[in-house]
């Protein structure tokens, strides 16, 4: 299942790169900046959720 998600991600990235390459220079830079900001926000959100889940799992191991 994880490899399917990875494959779809790579495919989506290839489509985005292809579309951005057809834009004029300034628009491409602006769109890449928006995409980079969104990707960074998604990464931070993922890391925060992952870190919040970790201590709960450790407590369950000790109690069990």
C-alpha positions in Angstrom: 0.0 0.0 0.0 2.8 2.4 0.9 4.5 1.9 -2.5 1.3 2.7 -4.3 1.1 6.1 -2.5 4.7 6.7 -3.3 4.2 5.9 -6.9 1.2 8.2 -7.1 3.2 11.0 -5.4 6.0 10.7 -7.9 3.5 10.7 -10.8 1.8 13.8 -9.4 5.1 15.5 -9.0 6.1 14.7 -12.6 2.8 16.2 -13.8 3.3 19.4 -11.7 6.9 19.8 -13.0 5.7 19.4 -16.6 3.0 22.0 -16.1 5.3 24.4 -14.3 7.9 24.1 -17.0 5.4 25.5 -19.6 4.7 28.7 -17.6 6.6 31.9 -18.1 9.5 32.5 -15.7 7.9 34.7 -13.1 4.7 32.6 -12.9 6.7 29.4 -12.5 8.7 30.9 -9.7 5.6 32.1 -7.9 3.8 28.7 -8.3 6.9 26.9 -7.1 7.1 29.1 -4.1 3.4 28.4 -3.2 4.0 24.6 -3.8 7.1 24.7 -1.6 5.3 26.5 1.2 2.4 24.0 1.0 4.8 21.1 1.1 6.6 22.5 4.1 3.4 23.1 6.0 2.2 19.5 5.2 5.6 18.2 6.4 5.4 20.2 9.7 1.8 19.0 10.2 2.8 15.4 9.6 5.7 15.7 12.0 3.6 17.3 14.7 1.0 14.6 14.5 3.6 11.9 14.5 5.3 13.3 17.6 2.0 13.7 19.4 1.2 10.0 18.7 4.6 8.7 20.0 4.3 9.3 23.7 0.9 7.7 23.8 2.2 4.5 22.3 5.1 4.4 24.8 2.7 4.8 27.7 0.6 1.9 26.4 3.7 -0.3 26.2 4.7 0.4 29.8 1.1 -0.2 31.1 0.7 -3.4 29.1 
